[in-house]
Amino acid sequence: MAKMGESESANKINMIGVGTTIEGSINSNENIRFDGNLIGNLNTKGKVFIGQSGRVSGEIRCKNCEVEGVVDGKIVVEELLSLRSMSKLYGEIKTGKLAIEPGATFTGKCDMGGKKEASIEPIAKPKEGQA
């Protein structure tokens, strides 16, 4: 008899199907696949997959994210955000790593990789009379 372990927990996926519209916020500890519409915010400790028919208008916060559909809002991803060739993203991205396939549409602002390196900060000019 198999024990309920981490590997089984990692395979749990919440699915929102085509034709379903949710208005409000979603919080989860598991992976989520969206093929429907969300008008609101999505927060999960797992992976978010937005299918070709999926649309999200709001903020997404997750560990990893893969987009084939449309996102209008802000995405904050701890690790990897993948924009597939048919995806359309309008808004703001904050992610550790970003992969964009040819054909994807992205219009907005992107902050990738965390803090700026000290070596690329502007060098302060010395004050007059100082060398």
N, C-alpha and C positions, 0 to 999 in steps of 0.2 A: 504494500500500500504506500503510495507516494505521500510525502509530507508537504504541507503548504509552505513553500519556500520563496525566496526572493525571486527566482527565475519565473515562477508563476505570476507573482505580483507585477513583475516588469512587463508581462504580456497583456495586462489588462488595458483595454482601450474603451473609452467612452465615445460613442458615435452619435452624431447629430446628422440625420439624413436629409436628402433632397426634399424640398417642400416644407421643411420645418423652419419657423422663425422664432427666435428667442429674443425678448427685449429685457435687458437687465444684466446683472453681473454673474459670472460663473467662476467658482473657485473649486479646484480639484487637486488631488495629489497624484493623479494618474494621467496617462496619455489621452489626448483628445483628437478625434478626427471630425472635421467640420465639412459637411457637404451641403448644409443648409445656410441660413442667414442668422447672424448675431448682430444685434444693435445694442452694444454695451461693452463691458470689459470682460476679459478672459484671463484668469490667473491660475497657472498650474506649475507643479514641480516637475512635471514630465514633459513630453514632446507634444507639440501641436502640429497637426497636418491639416492644411486647408485644401480640399479637393477642388477640381476644376469648376464645379458648380457652387462652391462655398464663397460666402461674402461676409466680411467682418467690418463693421463700422464702430470703432472704439479702440481701446488699448489692449494689447496682448503682452503678457509677461510669462515667460516660460524658460525651460532649460535649453531646448532645441526647437526649431521651427522649420517646416517645409511648406512653401506656398505654391499652389497651382492656380488658385482662384484670385479673388480681389480683396485687398485690405485697404481701408481708408481710415488711417489713424496712426497710432504709435505702436511699434513693436520693440520690446526690450527682451533680448535673448542672452542668456548666460554664456552659451557655447557657440553653436553654429546656426546661422540663418541661411536657408537655401531658397532662392527664388528660381523656380522652374521656368521654362521658356514661355509658357502661356500665362504666367502670373502678372498681376498689375498691383503695384503698391504705391499708394499716395499718402505721404506723411513723413514720419520720423522713424529712423532705425537707430537702435543702440545695441550693439552686439559684439561678442568676442571675435567671431570670424564670420565672413560673408562670402557666399558663393552665388553668382548670378549667371544663369545660362543665357546664351544669345536668344533674343526674342522677348525676354522679360522686360516689363515696363516698370521703372522706378522714378518717381518724381517726389523730391523732398530732401530731407537732411539726413546724413548718416554719420554716426560716431562709432568707429570700430576700433577694437583693441584696447580699450581702457585709457589710462592716463597717458599724457604726452611724455616723451622722454625728456629728461633735463637738458640733454645736448641740443635740442631743437628750440628751446625757449629763447626768446630774444635776449641779447646781451645788453645789460644796462650800461649807458654811457657814463663815464666818470664825471663828477661835478667839476665845475671850473675851479682851477687851482689845485686839483688832485691829479696825480699821474697814475 
